[in-house]
């Protein structure tokens, strides 16, 4: 758990939260191919959370991904229309939740600001370029 938190208790509890989101055979060393625990921990580590909010969000995102994958497996093996509908609905909600979590993480890390980097810009002879913040306002007043 090194690198997750300077607080050993917080890191230990976060690990227990990861394990609570999994079924017993998902964390069983007897079934290494099903060991989602290793996957979740590696994803959280790779996300490099910077604070407690990011650590909790990373854990939720890893759990959501595992649940989404499980839901897609259930959908693929559904035999009846009601099963397909139920699993499709669950899969769709989980996939949307993950997208919202990614956006929440981005906003938390950037303070809500979006950054656009222009790597190349060509301006032809006689053309003009504006470098800086450009805001579009309303129409200019005809009064003057």
Buried (B, 14 or more C-beta within 10 A) or exposed (E): EEEBBEEEEBBEEBBEBBBEBBEEEBBEEEEEEBBBBEBBBEBBBEBEBEEEEBBBBBBBBBBBBBBBEBBBEBBEEBEEEEEBEBBBEBBEBBBEBBEEBEEBBEEBBEEEEEEEEEEEEEEEEEEEEEEEEEEEEEEEEEEE
